[in-house]
Amino acid sequence: MHGQLNSRTRRSLWTVATATLVALAMATPGAAGSPTTRTTTATGTNAIAGSADDPTRAGWTLRYEENFSAPLGGANTPWVRETYAQPFDTIMDDAGQWYRNDYGPAWNTAFNSFSTYRKEFPVGQDGWLTASLSARDWNNDGVIEAPPSISTQALGAEHVARLNVPDHTGGAIFRPSRQLPNQYRIEYKLKTLDFGGKRNGSISYDGRENGYSTSGCKTQHPWGEGSDSPGWSGDASVPYCEWQDVRRGAYGYNGFHFLSIVDFANPAPRNNHFWHYRRKVLMDSFSQHPDRVGSGTGGRVCNSNTNTYYNYRDSSFNTVNMWISGMPNWNPGRGGLAGNSQWFMSNCSGGVAEQQLSSAAELQPELMPNEFYTFAIERDATGYVLEASGNFARVGQKTIRFHRPFVVGNAPIWHYNTQPAEYDGRFNGNLVQNDYNGSTTWPNQWPAGSAYPDWFVIGDLYTNVYEGSASLTDIRLYEPAQPPTGGNLALNRPTTADSQCAAAEAPAKAVNGSWSGGTTDKWCSLGANKWLRVDLQADRQVGRLVVRHSGAGGEKPSWNTRDFDLQVSTDGTVWTTVASARGNTADVTTHSVTPRTGRYVRLNVLNPTSDSDRAARIFELEVYPN
């Protein structure tokens, strides 16, 4: 998270810090538009169904679970040099234009002084998880000096995945191999954590300082916090050790991403400033060094038993932040960084997201692995849920849980729309940089018609800060409970299309369970290649498809879809045609097919009508197992 804010803003916000969990009660809703909160003890009447080790979750179906009892298959996967031929973006990716515009040619020299290597391999059933690692070759000799690793090991009666990052320039994460469904719950158990913070009252332990080894220099090079950041020269040509020190001093902090949702496909470790522009919601730790806290409070932590804050400097520095990314500053100014506003939730704020660094929990790493912490994020039709459970300092065993709507007032969660129909373009803007060594405008950063499917990240995703190790297990992906046996599998599932005739005729209208709501109760397309696709959000048996055409919704029967194919796919790329219709004039067509497994169903329109009208109109597409 942290280190993104700059100049005066950074100085003020760093004096607000981290937090604790809330107790037993159901919080009352706040003002209109405020998020709702629910906080319970693990045994309270409002607690999530089942114990922490019981995968049963009311209203959810467990889709995947990984307990790491089998060895990982990627031990022999080779490291591959990163060429940046396919950047995630051109803004603040590792080779981003932003740094060149700020620092000038000297930054290119600093960036080219080392090489980055990557390794990825699939994990779990169907390869549903991906382990992604990043490492640095300091002198470009083809040898990685301190490679990170992800391995499995026995820990008591369980098996865990151990993420080990021996140098702050490495990274190690788990992510999904495919985008998340439109609604989901992702959770896991954190068994050990050693990414900074105090142990038994001391920031120095086991020969390390705030989790970092004490040998050599450790700085943010070459992705500094902007040339105008206070406390350093801002000159990219200075030696490595003269960049901002991450182990101690005014920039000293360590941390770990417990669970984040990001807005782009196939995330991999990158520099920390890049991530500040790509996250939606997250829970992370922020283990400041006492030098960074200085003579101030260091921030604040919420005591959920009393709903009062205490100073970060009086904590163990092992805090949990539960927060959302908001709108970016579209024109940060010279010597600054691109990044989004940060909104933190705690019980002391009644669960309302505030633009003040306030932690919601304080971990007790000394209790681990005999005790563990569970982190979960859910996405429903209206917003995100952030949830953390465990034995927290000062307040005991608790579950804290916040639901934050996609938009509150005029404050959205950044890039919340996983489908175009969920968003109307109201927050669009151009990112503008006018800096010391160049100017660039990146237009339309959140346009109408955009979509940002969700991907989660667990681990150390920064390659210029964070160092340590952690172990975790029982990563679980849930989907909403399925309809009764024989029910419509497509009902209210994520849907996309080649185009739509009008804002009120989006593809989601074709799976809303209704076809009698008038002429806007349909999907319509005037595209050159007309198609409608529904994501069943898991592999399902498809045995029967029903299509309700124009006449079923009260429009002209001559507009009933004349020629079309129905297709099924397991991956959304390779399609099998299971049914075809030619010369159709019926209002409703039913297609019984040989049952087959698929996650995606697509309707390809070849000839939309029986007259000269060129629009395709589908009032409902239904999918049944038999």
LUMMI-534183 format. One line per 10 residues: number of its first residue (from 1); their letters; for each residue z, x, y of C-alpha. Coordinates in nm, 2 decimals, m for minus. Layout:
N
NUM = A = Z:X:Y | ...
END
This chain:
626
1 = MHGQLNSRTR = 0.00:0.00:0.00 | 0.15:0.20:0.26 | 0.02:0.47:0.49 | m0.26:0.24:0.61 | m0.10:0.13:0.94 | m0.14:0.38:1.21 | m0.01:0.50:1.55 | 0.24:0.27:1.72 | 0.19:m0.01:1.47 | 0.28:0.21:1.18
11 = RSLWTVATAT = 0.59:0.35:1.35 | 0.73:0.00:1.41 | 0.64:m0.15:1.07 | 0.78:0.14:0.87 | 1.12:0.06:1.01 | 1.12:m0.26:0.81 | 1.12:m0.20:0.44 | 1.19:m0.35:0.10 | 1.38:m0.63:m0.08 | 1.57:m0.81:m0.35
21 = LVALAMATPG = 1.55:m1.13:m0.55 | 1.67:m1.48:m0.50 | 1.91:m1.69:m0.70 | 1.92:m2.00:m0.88 | 1.78:m2.28:m0.67 | 1.47:m2.46:m0.58 | 1.38:m2.37:m0.22 | 1.29:m2.67:0.00 | 0.94:m2.67:0.15 | 0.91:m2.53:0.49
31 = AAGSPTTRTT = 0.70:m2.65:0.78 | 0.36:m2.80:0.71 | 0.13:m2.55:0.55 | 0.41:m2.33:0.44 | 0.42:m2.19:0.08 | 0.66:m2.33:m0.17 | 0.90:m2.11:m0.35 | 1.09:m2.14:m0.68 | 1.35:m1.89:m0.78 | 1.56:m1.92:m1.09
41 = TATGTNAIAG = 1.79:m1.73:m1.32 | 1.63:m1.64:m1.65 | 1.84:m1.91:m1.82 | 1.83:m2.17:m1.54 | 1.69:m2.51:m1.59 | 1.38:m2.42:m1.39 | 1.31:m2.10:m1.58 | 0.97:m2.03:m1.72 | 0.95:m2.17:m2.08 | 1.05:m1.92:m2.35
51 = SADDPTRAGW = 1.23:m1.58:m2.33 | 1.06:m1.28:m2.18 | 0.93:m1.18:m2.52 | 0.82:m1.53:m2.61 | 0.45:m1.56:m2.50 | 0.48:m1.94:m2.47 | 0.41:m2.06:m2.11 | 0.41:m2.42:m2.03 | 0.07:m2.54:m1.92 | m0.10:m2.22:m2.03
61 = TLRYEENFSA = m0.30:m2.11:m2.33 | m0.26:m1.74:m2.43 | m0.61:m1.59:m2.44 | m0.54:m1.22:m2.49 | m0.23:m1.01:m2.56 | m0.21:m0.63:m2.60 | 0.11:m0.47:m2.74 | m0.03:m0.12:m2.80 | 0.08:m0.11:m3.16 | m0.26:0.04:m3.25
71 = PLGGANTPWV = m0.37:0.39:m3.12 | m0.60:0.38:m2.82 | m0.96:0.46:m2.91 | m1.05:0.65:m2.60 | m0.86:0.98:m2.67 | m1.19:1.16:m2.72 | m1.38:0.99:m2.44 | m1.53:1.27:m2.22 | m1.45:1.32:m1.85 | m1.76:1.25:m1.64
81 = RETYAQPFDT = m1.82:1.40:m1.29 | m1.83:1.14:m1.01 | m2.15:1.17:m0.81 | m2.08:0.86:m0.59 | m2.44:0.75:m0.65 | m2.31:0.40:m0.69 | m2.02:0.36:m0.44 | m1.81:0.04:m0.43 | m1.88:0.03:m0.06 | m2.00:0.26:0.22
91 = IMDDAGQWYR = m1.70:0.20:0.44 | m1.39:0.37:0.30 | m1.49:0.46:m0.06 | m1.42:0.82:m0.13 | m1.75:0.94:0.02 | m1.73:0.67:0.29 | m1.91:0.68:0.62 | m1.58:0.59:0.80 | m1.44:0.94:0.75 | m1.76:1.11:0.87
101 = NDYGPAWNTA = m1.76:0.90:1.18 | m1.40:1.00:1.25 | m1.37:1.36:1.15 | m1.72:1.49:1.18 | m1.89:1.76:0.97 | m1.56:1.93:0.89 | m1.47:1.64:0.67 | m1.78:1.69:0.46 | m1.67:2.04:0.39 | m1.32:1.93:0.29
111 = FNSFSTYRKE = m1.46:1.65:0.07 | m1.70:1.89:m0.11 | m1.43:2.15:m0.17 | m1.34:1.98:m0.50 | m1.49:1.75:m0.76 | m1.37:1.42:m0.90 | m1.40:1.33:m1.27 | m1.36:0.99:m1.43 | m1.28:0.86:m1.78 | m1.29:0.49:m1.90
121 = FPVGQDGWLT = m1.25:0.33:m2.24 | m1.20:m0.02:m2.38 | m0.86:m0.14:m2.50 | m0.75:m0.44:m2.71 | m0.91:m0.73:m2.87 | m1.28:m0.76:m2.78 | m1.22:m0.47:m2.55 | m1.08:m0.71:m2.29 | m0.89:m0.43:m2.11 | m1.03:m0.11:m1.97
131 = ASLSARDWNN = m0.83:0.21:m1.92 | m0.96:0.39:m1.61 | m0.86:0.74:m1.50 | m0.95:0.98:m1.22 | m0.88:1.35:m1.20 | m0.95:1.64:m0.96 | m1.13:1.97:m1.03 | m0.98:2.17:m0.74 | m1.23:2.46:m0.73 | m1.55:2.30:m0.87
141 = DGVIEAPPSI = m1.54:2.51:m1.18 | m1.57:2.22:m1.43 | m1.21:2.25:m1.53 | m0.96:1.97:m1.45 | m0.63:2.14:m1.36 | m0.38:1.85:m1.42 | m0.56:1.56:m1.60 | m0.38:1.22:m1.61 | m0.36:1.04:m1.94 | m0.30:0.70:m2.09
151 = STQALGAEHV = m0.15:0.71:m2.44 | 0.05:0.49:m2.68 | 0.39:0.56:m2.83 | 0.68:0.39:m3.00 | 0.97:0.30:m2.77 | 1.26:0.14:m2.96 | 1.13:m0.15:m3.16 | 0.81:m0.18:m2.94 | 0.50:0.02:m2.87 | 0.40:0.10:m2.51
161 = ARLNVPDHTG = 0.12:0.24:m2.32 | 0.23:0.55:m2.12 | 0.06:0.62:m1.79 | 0.11:0.99:m1.70 | m0.01:1.13:m1.36 | 0.11:1.49:m1.33 | m0.06:1.54:m0.99 | m0.09:1.31:m0.70 | m0.47:1.36:m0.69 | m0.50:1.18:m1.02
171 = GAIFRPSRQL = m0.50:0.81:m1.11 | m0.45:0.59:m1.41 | m0.48:0.21:m1.43 | m0.55:m0.08:m1.66 | m0.79:m0.34:m1.55 | m0.98:m0.63:m1.72 | m1.32:m0.55:m1.86 | m1.46:m0.88:m1.73 | m1.38:m1.08:m1.43 | m1.09:m1.31:m1.45
181 = PNQYRIEYKL = m1.14:m1.69:m1.49 | m1.11:m1.90:m1.19 | m0.76:m2.00:m1.29 | m0.53:m1.78:m1.49 | m0.20:m1.61:m1.54 | m0.18:m1.23:m1.60 | 0.16:m1.08:m1.69 | 0.31:m0.77:m1.86 | 0.64:m0.59:m1.92 | 0.73:m0.27:m1.74
191 = KTLDFGGKRN = 0.95:m0.06:m1.97 | 0.99:0.26:m1.77 | 0.91:0.37:m1.42 | 0.92:0.72:m1.27 | 0.71:0.71:m0.95 | 0.98:0.82:m0.70 | 1.28:0.66:m0.55 | 1.64:0.77:m0.61 | 1.81:0.82:m0.94 | 2.18:0.80:m0.95
201 = GSISYDGREN = 2.19:0.82:m0.57 | 1.97:1.13:m0.53 | 1.60:1.16:m0.42 | 1.59:1.49:m0.61 | 1.62:1.48:m0.99 | 1.48:1.65:m1.30 | 1.34:1.93:m1.09 | 1.13:1.69:m0.88 | 1.15:1.55:m0.53 | 1.09:1.17:m0.49
211 = GYSTSGCKTQ = 0.90:1.19:m0.82 | 0.68:1.48:m0.72 | 0.68:1.83:m0.87 | 0.82:2.08:m0.62 | 0.54:2.35:m0.67 | 0.26:2.39:m0.42 | 0.15:2.17:m0.14 | 0.08:1.80:m0.18 | m0.11:1.63:0.10 | m0.35:1.34:0.16
221 = HPWGEGSDSP = m0.65:1.57:0.20 | m0.93:1.48:0.25 | m0.85:1.11:0.33 | m0.60:1.14:0.61 | m0.46:0.85:0.80 | m0.71:0.88:1.08 | m0.75:1.17:1.32 | m0.53:1.01:1.59 | m0.24:0.95:1.35 | 0.07:1.12:1.49
231 = GWSGDASVPY = 0.24:1.41:1.33 | m0.06:1.63:1.24 | m0.35:1.79:1.42 | m0.62:1.54:1.31 | m0.85:1.83:1.26 | m1.03:1.81:0.92 | m1.11:2.18:0.92 | m0.74:2.28:0.88 | m0.63:2.42:0.54 | m0.52:2.18:0.27
241 = CEWQDVRRGA = m0.15:2.23:0.32 | m0.18:2.13:0.69 | m0.28:1.77:0.61 | m0.02:1.50:0.59 | 0.25:1.59:0.33 | 0.31:1.31:0.08 | 0.61:1.46:m0.09 | 0.84:1.47:0.22 | 0.82:1.45:0.59 | 0.69:1.17:0.81
251 = YGYNGFHFLS = 0.43:1.07:0.56 | 0.63:1.12:0.25 | 0.63:0.84:0.00 | 0.56:0.76:m0.37 | 0.49:0.43:m0.54 | 0.33:0.22:m0.81 | 0.11:m0.09:m0.82 | 0.30:m0.33:m1.04 | 0.01:m0.58:m1.03 | m0.27:m0.63:m0.78
261 = IVDFANPAPR = m0.57:m0.87:m0.75 | m0.87:m0.71:m0.60 | m1.21:m0.84:m0.48 | m1.47:m0.62:m0.65 | m1.58:m0.56:m1.01 | m1.47:m0.28:m1.24 | m1.20:m0.12:m1.02 | m1.12:0.25:m1.07 | m0.88:0.49:m0.89 | m0.99:0.57:m0.54
271 = NNHFWHYRRK = m0.83:0.70:m0.22 | m0.54:0.48:m0.08 | m0.72:0.38:0.24 | m1.01:0.23:0.05 | m0.77:0.00:m0.13 | m0.63:m0.14:0.19 | m0.96:m0.32:0.25 | m1.01:m0.44:m0.11 | m0.70:m0.62:m0.22 | m0.61:m0.99:m0.21
281 = VLMDSFSQHP = m0.25:m1.02:m0.34 | m0.02:m0.76:m0.49 | 0.32:m0.65:m0.59 | 0.40:m0.28:m0.55 | 0.67:m0.02:m0.50 | 0.72:0.18:m0.19 | 0.95:0.48:m0.24 | 0.99:0.64:0.10 | 1.13:0.99:0.14 | 1.44:1.01:0.35
291 = DRVGSGTGGR = 1.24:1.21:0.60 | 1.02:0.91:0.65 | 1.31:0.68:0.70 | 1.46:0.93:0.95 | 1.74:0.80:1.18 | 1.61:0.44:1.15 | 1.68:0.16:0.90 | 1.37:0.24:0.70 | 1.30:m0.13:0.67 | 1.48:m0.42:0.51
301 = VCNSNTNTYY = 1.55:m0.56:0.17 | 1.65:m0.92:0.09 | 1.97:m0.99:m0.10 | 1.87:m1.31:m0.27 | 2.23:m1.41:m0.35 | 2.31:m1.44:0.02 | 1.96:m1.47:0.16 | 2.04:m1.19:0.40 | 1.87:m0.86:0.46 | 2.01:m0.51:0.42
311 = NYRDSSFNTV = 1.87:m0.18:0.54 | 1.62:0.01:0.32 | 1.82:0.33:0.39 | 2.11:0.17:0.20 | 1.90:0.10:m0.11 | 1.79:0.32:m0.40 | 1.44:0.32:m0.26 | 1.31:0.15:m0.58 | 1.19:m0.16:m0.41 | 0.95:m0.44:m0.50
321 = NMWISGMPNW = 0.71:m0.58:m0.23 | 0.54:m0.91:m0.29 | 0.27:m0.96:m0.04 | m0.08:m1.07:0.05 | m0.37:m0.91:0.24 | m0.48:m1.10:0.55 | m0.76:m1.06:0.80 | m0.87:m0.70:0.89 | m0.88:m0.56:1.24 | m1.26:m0.58:1.30
331 = NPGRGGLAGN = m1.26:m0.29:1.55 | m0.97:m0.05:1.48 | m1.07:0.20:1.75 | m1.11:0.58:1.75 | m0.91:0.79:1.51 | m0.79:0.48:1.31 | m0.86:0.32:0.98 | m1.02:0.01:0.85 | m0.75:m0.21:0.68 | m0.61:m0.56:0.65
341 = SQWFMSNCSG = m0.31:m0.72:0.79 | m0.01:m0.73:0.55 | 0.21:m1.03:0.49 | 0.53:m1.00:0.29 | 0.73:m1.27:0.11 | 1.09:m1.28:0.02 | 1.36:m1.53:m0.03 | 1.52:m1.43:0.30 | 1.21:m1.57:0.47 | 1.21:m1.89:0.26
351 = GVAEQQLSSA = 0.91:m1.75:0.08 | 0.70:m1.77:0.39 | 0.46:m1.47:0.43 | 0.55:m1.27:0.74 | 0.39:m0.97:0.91 | 0.69:m0.76:0.87 | 0.75:m0.51:0.59 | 1.02:m0.69:0.38 | 1.09:m0.62:0.01 | 1.17:m0.90:m0.23
361 = AELQPELMPN = 1.35:m0.69:m0.50 | 1.52:m0.36:m0.58 | 1.47:m0.23:m0.93 | 1.72:m0.03:m1.13 | 1.52:0.23:m1.32 | 1.84:0.38:m1.47 | 1.86:0.06:m1.69 | 1.52:0.12:m1.84 | 1.39:0.10:m2.12 | 1.70:m0.08:m2.25
371 = EFYTFAIERD = 1.61:m0.34:m1.99 | 1.27:m0.42:m1.85 | 1.09:m0.60:m1.57 | 0.81:m0.86:m1.60 | 0.54:m0.90:m1.34 | 0.30:m1.19:m1.32 | 0.03:m1.33:m1.09 | m0.13:m1.67:m1.13 | m0.42:m1.83:m0.96 | m0.45:m2.21:m0.94
381 = ATGYVLEASG = m0.68:m2.45:m0.76 | m0.49:m2.40:m0.43 | m0.35:m2.05:m0.41 | m0.18:m1.76:m0.58 | 0.17:m1.72:m0.74 | 0.35:m1.39:m0.74 | 0.64:m1.36:m0.99 | 0.89:m1.09:m1.08 | 1.17:m1.10:m1.33 | 1.45:m0.87:m1.44
391 = NFARVGQKTI = 1.79:m0.73:m1.36 | 1.77:m0.64:m0.99 | 2.02:m0.44:m0.79 | 2.29:m0.64:m0.61 | 2.18:m0.98:m0.75 | 2.15:m0.95:m1.13 | 1.91:m1.11:m1.37 | 1.66:m1.32:m1.18 | 1.31:m1.46:m1.16 | 1.16:m1.48:m0.82
401 = RFHRPFVVGN = 0.84:m1.67:m0.77 | 0.63:m1.75:m0.46 | 0.32:m1.97:m0.43 | 0.10:m1.89:m0.13 | m0.19:m2.12:m0.05 | m0.53:m1.96:0.01 | m0.51:m2.05:0.38 | m0.19:m2.13:0.58 | m0.27:m2.24:0.94 | m0.54:m1.99:1.04
411 = APIWHYNTQP = m0.42:m1.71:0.81 | m0.62:m1.67:0.49 | m0.57:m1.45:0.19 | m0.85:m1.20:0.22 | m1.16:m1.29:0.01 | m0.97:m1.56:m0.18 | m1.29:m1.74:m0.28 | m1.40:m1.67:m0.63 | m1.68:m1.92:m0.59 | m1.91:m1.99:m0.29
421 = AEYDGRFNGN = m1.80:m2.36:m0.28 | m1.44:m2.26:m0.21 | m1.51:m2.12:0.14 | m1.72:m2.22:0.44 | m1.76:m1.90:0.63 | m1.50:m1.96:0.90 | m1.34:m1.61:0.87 | m1.66:m1.41:0.88 | m1.69:m1.10:1.10 | m1.85:m0.76:1.16
431 = LVQNDYNGST = m1.65:m0.45:1.09 | m1.72:m0.21:1.38 | m1.64:0.16:1.41 | m1.69:0.35:1.74 | m1.54:0.68:1.66 | m1.54:1.04:1.78 | m1.83:1.15:1.56 | m2.03:0.84:1.50 | m2.06:0.46:1.52 | m2.14:0.21:1.24
441 = TWPNQWPAGS = m2.13:m0.17:1.22 | m2.09:m0.33:0.88 | m2.20:m0.70:0.93 | m2.10:m1.02:0.76 | m1.79:m0.90:0.58 | m1.70:m1.26:0.47 | m2.00:m1.48:0.50 | m2.05:m1.84:0.39 | m2.20:m1.85:0.04 | m2.01:m1.54:m0.06
451 = AYPDWFVIGD = m1.79:m1.51:m0.38 | m1.53:m1.25:m0.48 | m1.43:m1.30:m0.84 | m1.08:m1.17:m0.92 | m1.00:m0.85:m1.11 | m0.64:m0.72:m1.17 | m0.51:m0.36:m1.15 | m0.19:m0.22:m1.30 | m0.08:0.14:m1.24 | m0.14:0.44:m1.01
461 = LYTNVYEGSA = m0.47:0.37:m0.83 | m0.44:0.62:m0.55 | m0.60:0.96:m0.57 | m0.44:1.12:m0.27 | m0.08:1.00:m0.31 | 0.15:0.88:m0.60 | 0.26:1.10:m0.89 | 0.47:1.02:m1.19 | 0.48:0.83:m1.52 | 0.54:0.47:m1.64
471 = SLTDIRLYEP = 0.52:0.28:m1.96 | 0.44:m0.09:m2.02 | 0.35:m0.34:m2.29 | 0.26:m0.70:m2.37 | m0.02:m0.74:m2.12 | m0.11:m1.10:m2.15 | m0.39:m1.31:m2.01 | m0.34:m1.69:m2.00 | m0.58:m1.97:m1.92 | m0.50:m2.33:m1.83
481 = AQPPTGGNLA = m0.41:m2.54:m2.13 | m0.73:m2.67:m2.28 | m0.83:m3.03:m2.28 | m0.75:m3.24:m2.59 | m0.96:m3.17:m2.90 | m1.30:m3.32:m2.85 | m1.26:m3.32:m2.47 | m1.51:m3.21:m2.21 | m1.49:m2.83:m2.21 | m1.68:m2.80:m1.88
491 = LNRPTTADSQ = m1.45:m3.03:m1.68 | m1.35:m2.85:m1.35 | m1.46:m2.51:m1.48 | m1.60:m2.24:m1.25 | m1.97:m2.32:m1.18 | m2.25:m2.14:m1.01 | m2.61:m2.22:m0.94 | m2.92:m2.06:m0.79 | m2.87:m2.26:m0.47 | m2.76:m2.60:m0.33
501 = CAAAEAPAKA = m2.93:m2.85:m0.10 | m2.63:m2.90:0.12 | m2.27:m2.80:0.15 | m2.16:m3.13:0.00 | m2.39:m3.08:m0.31 | m2.23:m2.77:m0.46 | m2.25:m2.69:m0.83 | m1.88:m2.78:m0.87 | m1.98:m3.14:m0.82 | m2.16:m3.13:m1.16
511 = VNGSWSGGTT = m1.84:m3.06:m1.35 | m1.59:m3.28:m1.15 | m1.58:m3.56:m1.41 | m1.74:m3.81:m1.17 | m2.10:m3.93:m1.12 | m2.03:m4.26:m0.93 | m1.92:m4.12:m0.60 | m2.24:m4.16:m0.42 | m2.53:m3.93:m0.34 | m2.31:m3.63:m0.27
521 = DKWCSLGANK = m2.14:m3.65:m0.61 | m2.39:m3.42:m0.76 | m2.54:m3.07:m0.76 | m2.87:m3.04:m0.59 | m3.11:m2.75:m0.57 | m3.44:m2.68:m0.39 | m3.46:m2.32:m0.51 | m3.77:m2.16:m0.66 | m3.59:m2.11:m0.99 | m3.34:m2.39:m1.04
531 = WLRVDLQADR = m3.04:m2.33:m1.27 | m2.68:m2.44:m1.31 | m2.42:m2.23:m1.50 | m2.07:m2.32:m1.60 | m1.81:m2.07:m1.72 | m1.59:m2.22:m2.00 | m1.35:m1.94:m1.93 | m1.32:m1.84:m2.29 | m1.54:m1.84:m2.60 | m1.56:m2.20:m2.72
541 = QVGRLVVRHS = m1.75:m2.39:m2.99 | m2.04:m2.57:m2.83 | m2.17:m2.86:m3.04 | m2.29:m3.13:m2.80 | m2.41:m3.14:m2.43 | m2.45:m3.44:m2.21 | m2.65:m3.43:m1.89 | m2.62:m3.71:m1.63 | m2.93:m3.71:m1.41 | m3.03:m3.88:m1.09
551 = GAGGEKPSWN = m3.04:m4.24:m1.22 | m2.69:m4.20:m1.36 | m2.56:m4.15:m1.01 | m2.75:m4.44:m0.85 | m3.05:m4.25:m0.73 | m3.42:m4.29:m0.83 | m3.49:m4.28:m1.20 | m3.81:m4.10:m1.12 | m3.59:m3.81:m1.00 | m3.43:m3.77:m1.35
561 = TRDFDLQVST = m3.48:m3.41:m1.46 | m3.81:m3.41:m1.64 | m3.82:m3.07:m1.81 | m3.52:m2.84:m1.88 | m3.36:m2.61:m2.13 | m2.99:m2.58:m2.22 | m2.87:m2.23:m2.30 | m2.54:m2.07:m2.43 | m2.42:m1.71:m2.38 | m2.11:m1.51:m2.48
571 = DGTVWTTVAS = m2.15:m1.27:m2.19 | m2.35:m1.44:m1.92 | m2.64:m1.20:m1.97 | m2.80:m1.27:m2.30 | m2.89:m1.64:m2.34 | m2.98:m1.85:m2.64 | m3.17:m2.18:m2.59 | m2.99:m2.45:m2.79 | m3.17:m2.76:m2.67 | m3.48:m2.85:m2.47
581 = ARGNTADVTT = m3.62:m3.16:m2.31 | m3.98:m3.22:m2.20 | m4.10:m3.53:m2.03 | m3.76:m3.69:m2.00 | m3.72:m4.01:m1.80 | m3.36:m4.11:m1.92 | m3.07:m4.13:m1.69 | m2.84:m3.97:m1.94 | m2.95:m3.72:m2.21 | m2.72:m3.62:m2.51
591 = HSVTPRTGRY = m2.80:m3.31:m2.70 | m2.63:m3.25:m3.04 | m2.69:m2.89:m3.14 | m2.59:m2.66:m3.42 | m2.24:m2.55:m3.33 | m2.23:m2.21:m3.19 | m1.98:m2.00:m3.00 | m2.03:m1.93:m2.63 | m1.84:m1.89:m2.30 | m2.12:m1.98:m2.06
601 = VRLNVLNPTS = m2.36:m2.28:m2.06 | m2.67:m2.28:m1.84 | m2.91:m2.56:m1.75 | m3.25:m2.43:m1.66 | m3.47:m2.68:m1.47 | m3.84:m2.63:m1.53 | m3.97:m2.94:m1.37 | m3.71:m3.14:m1.16 | m3.87:m3.49:m1.14 | m4.15:m3.72:m1.26
611 = DSDRAARIFE = m4.29:m3.75:m0.91 | m4.37:m3.51:m0.63 | m4.00:m3.46:m0.52 | m3.91:m3.09:m0.58 | m3.52:m3.12:m0.58 | m3.32:m3.09:m0.90 | m3.03:m3.34:m0.91 | m2.75:m3.32:m1.17 | m2.46:m3.56:m1.14 | m2.27:m3.42:m1.44
621 = LEVYPN = m2.30:m3.15:m1.71 | m2.06:m3.21:m2.00 | m1.99:m2.98:m2.29 | m1.82:m3.08:m2.61 | m1.72:m2.89:m2.93 | m1.87:m3.16:m3.15
END
